[in-house]
């Protein structure tokens, strides 16, 4: 089954969320929308709120996943995270992580991903 781009992105975010939960993080919010943009995943790592930007690339023909987070994208993420912290939690410490995902192989119709998790990415 071929997924549309939006569905593929949601599928990748779900896989990333499961991966991070296996690493001990707790999900606080998925696809949080603020005035300035969207946060893919908001998670809790001990007492730190982690804003996770998920980047999926089937291949790197047009550049890798990490290179696609431009300074203007980082600014939008910072502003949206600031809004989240003000409205949604009493915690005031956070960090920005990036999880770059690539599809390794399709096995019996289910995707298998490789994850590159960069803590404190920016």
C-alpha positions in Angstrom: 0.0 0.0 0.0 1.4 3.4 -1.0 0.9 6.2 1.5 0.3 9.8 0.6 2.9 12.3 1.8 0.8 13.5 4.8 -0.1 9.9 5.8 3.6 8.9 5.5 4.6 11.8 7.8 2.0 10.8 10.4 3.1 7.2 10.2 6.7 8.3 10.7 5.8 10.5 13.7 3.9 7.6 15.3 7.0 5.3 14.8 9.2 8.0 16.2 7.0 8.5 19.3 7.1 4.8 20.0 10.8 4.8 19.6 11.3 7.6 22.1 8.8 6.1 24.6 11.0 2.9 24.5 13.9 5.2 25.4 12.0 6.4 28.5 10.4 9.6 27.4 6.7 10.3 28.1 4.4 11.8 25.5 2.8 15.1 26.5 1.4 16.2 23.1 1.3 15.3 19.5 1.0 17.8 16.7 0.6 20.8 19.0 -0.5 23.9 17.0 0.4 27.3 18.2 0.2 30.8 16.7 3.6 30.5 15.0 3.7 26.8 14.0 3.4 23.2 14.9 5.4 21.0 17.3 5.5 17.4 16.0 6.0 15.8 19.5 6.2 17.2 23.0 7.7 14.8 25.4 9.0 14.7 29.0 12.5 13.4 29.8 12.6 13.5 33.6 11.9 17.1 34.4 12.7 18.5 31.0 10.1 19.2 28.3 11.5 17.9 25.0 10.3 19.5 21.7 10.9 16.9 19.0 11.1 17.7 15.4 10.6 14.6 13.3 12.3 14.5 9.9 11.6 11.6 7.6 13.4 11.1 4.3 13.0 8.2 2.0 16.4 9.1 0.5 18.8 12.0 0.6 18.6 13.0 -3.1 17.3 16.5 -2.1 19.5 16.7 1.1 19.3 15.0 4.4 16.7 15.4 7.0 18.9 17.5 9.4 19.8 20.0 6.7 16.1 20.7 6.2 15.7 22.5 9.5 16.4 26.1 8.4 17.0 29.0 10.8 13.5 30.3 10.1 12.1 26.9 10.9 14.1 26.9 14.2 12.7 30.3 15.1 9.1 29.1 14.5 9.8 26.1 16.7 11.2 28.3 19.4 8.2 30.6 19.4 5.7 27.7 19.4 7.6 26.0 22.2 7.6 29.2 24.2 3.8 29.4 23.8 3.5 25.7 24.9 5.5 26.3 28.0 3.5 29.3 29.0 0.1 27.7 28.4 0.5 24.0 29.0 2.9 23.2 31.7 4.4 24.6 35.0 7.8 23.5 33.8 10.0 26.1 32.3 13.0 24.1 31.1 13.0 22.6 27.6 15.3 21.4 24.9 14.9 20.8 21.1 15.7 17.4 19.8 15.6 16.2 16.2 14.9 12.7 15.1 16.0 12.0 11.6 14.4 8.9 10.2 15.1 6.9 7.1 13.2 3.8 5.8 15.4 0.8 5.9 13.3 -1.9 4.4 9.7 -2.9 4.0 9.0 -6.2 5.7 5.6 -7.9 5.0 4.0 -4.5 4.5 5.3 -2.9 7.7 8.0 -0.2 7.6 11.2 -0.5 9.5 13.1 2.7 10.2 16.5 3.7 11.3 16.6 6.6 13.8 19.2 9.2 14.4 18.3 11.1 17.6 20.1 14.4 18.2 19.6 15.8 21.6 19.9 19.6 22.1 20.0 19.9 18.3 19.7 23.7 18.4 
